[in-house]
Amino acid sequence: MTDLPFVHRIHRPEDPDGRTILLLHGTGGSETDLMPLAGRIAPRATLLGLRGRSAEEGALRFFRRLSMTSFDQDHVRTEAAAFAAFWQGALADYGLDPVRMTVLGYSNGANFAGAVMALFPGLIRRAILMRPMLVLDPVPAVDLTGTRVLTLQGARDPYGSFAPALNGWLASSGADLDAQVVPAGHELAQQDLDAAAEWLDQS
């Protein structure tokens, strides 16, 4: 087994369908935090949950922030590189099919996934980003042709006003973007699960 850079947990269902969902938790979550939700979205998918390596007052995150809306740019890049190494190692160690991989991120995890797509274009080809925002400044100009992304913004989310910038960047970068707004705040709702399941089935 490769010495993978992230603490993680893998769950294989009894009757796997060949799909894998890689899970990136929000602030204060863990590698198992999103597994119940992902299990409802895709009951037969293999689930691979990662634990963020940064901590803020004891709450786990995927990168350091300087304020609620500004972030440690060097640390984002360092952690994105570590994620790229994890991705390649996990594919080999667990025999996962990269064509059937979907990244599902929530809040800080969704922001991290977006940064990885910007810094390592083509690595993540399918992503569900729940309550996301841009964190890179400046954000690179990249070609995301062939990358499919679902973003789920909460209509009452106090951070929701930051989502359109990410959506605009994804669209202008060539991603196949489905940007939806659900009747919720920053918390997740049943509408998120319904939208994610429908989108995943279509992809």
N, C-alpha and C positions, 0 to 999 in steps of 0.2 A: 504493500500500500504506500502511496505517496504521502509525504509529510505535508498535509494540506494546511494553508495558512489561517483558515477560519474554523472555529469550533462549529460543528454542524450536526444535524440529525437527519437520517434518511428513513422514510417509511415506505414500504412496498406493500400495496394491497394484495389480497389473496388472488385476485383475477386482474392483473395489470393490463392496461390497453396500449402500453408502449409510450405514453406521454409522460413527461416529467414537468412538474411545476417547482421552480426554485423560488423560495420564499425569503423576502427581506422585510423584517419587522420594522415597526415604528419605534420612536423614542420610548425607552423603558420596556420594550418587548424582549423576546428571546428567540432562539432557533425553533421552538415549538409553538410560538405564539399564534401563528397564522394557519397552523395545520388543521384545526377544526373547520375553519372557514374554507380553506382550499379543498378539504375533503367533501364539503357540500357542493362546491363548484364543479369538481371533477372527481367523483368517487373512485374511479379506477386508475387514476394517475398516480405515479410515484411522486412522493413529496420530498424535497430536499430543502431543509431549513437552515439558514445561516445565522450566526450570532455576530452582531456588530462588535468591533474591537475597541471602540472608543466609549468612554464613560463620562457622564456629566452629572455630578452629584449622585452617583450610584446608578443612574439610568443609562442603559446601554444604547449606543448609537453607532452609525456606520462612519461618521466623520465628525470632527469638532465644529462647533459653531461659535461665532464671535458675538452674535446677538440673535434675536429671534428670526432675523431675515438676512443675516450676513454670515459667511462661512469661511473656515480656514482653507484657502484654496490649495496650498501645498499638501495639506492633509487629505483633502478630497482626492487629489491625484495619486498620492501614495497608496491610499486604500483601494482606489480603482485598479491600480496595477496589481495589488495583492489579489483582488477579486478575479482579474483576468487569469492569474496563475492558478487560483483555486478552480476556476471553470475548466481549464484544460486538464488539471489533475483529476477532478471529479469525473469527467467524461471517461477517462481511462480506467480509474479505479472501480467505478460502479457500472461500467458498460452502458452508459446513457447515450441516447441518440440525439445529437445536437439539433437535428432538423425538427425534432418533436419536443424541444425544450421551450417552456414559457417562463419568463420571470414575472412574479407577482410581488409588487412592493406596495407598502402602505406608508404614507407620510415620509419620515426620514428614509425609509427603505425605498420608496418610490423615487425620492429625490436622488438617492444614490444610484439607482438603476439608470435614471436619465443622464447622470454624469458619466457613467460607464459607457453608455451609448455614444456620448459625445467624444470621449477620450479613446475608445476602442470600437470605432464604428464597424458593424458587421459581426461583432461577438454575440450580442443579444439580437436575435432576429424576430422575437415575439415578446411583447411585454404588456402587462396590465398594471397601470400606475394609478393607485388610489390616493387622492388628495395630494397631488404632486406640485412641485414648483421647480424653477431653474435654480441651481446653486452655483454653477460656474460663472465666473466674471473675469474676462469675457468668455462667452460660449463659443467654441470653435465652429467654423464653417465645415461641415462634413457631408458626405453623401450617405443617406440612410435608405436609399432605394432598396426595396425588398424587405424592409423591416416593418412589421405590423404592430401598431400600438393602440391600446385602448386607454384613454384617460378618464377618470371619474372624479369630477369636481363636486363638492357639496354646495348646494345653493345657499346654505346658511353658514358655511365655513368661514371663519374670520380670515383665513389665509387664502380663500378662494380667488381673491382678486389677482393673485400671483400665477394662477394656472394658465390664463390665456397666453402669457409670454412663452411658456413652455410649449403650449400647443402650436403657437406661431412658428417657433423654431423647428419643431418636429415636422410640420407641414412644409416649411421652406427648405428643409433638408432632404425632402423626398420620401419621408415615411408615409406609409398607408395608415393614416390617422383616423380614429373614431373617437371624437371628443364628446363626452356626455356629461350632463349635469343631473345629479340626483337630489331628491328632496331630503337633504340631511345636512348636518353640520360637519365638523371635522371627524366625528365618529362614523363608523361604518353602519350601513343599514341593509335591510333585505334587498332593496333595489340594487345595491352594489353587487350582491351575489347573483341576482337574476341577470343583470347586464353582463357580468363577467362570464357566467355560464353560457349565455347565448352567443356572446362574441367568440368564446373559446371553441364552441361547437362549430361555428362557421369557419373557423380558421383551420 
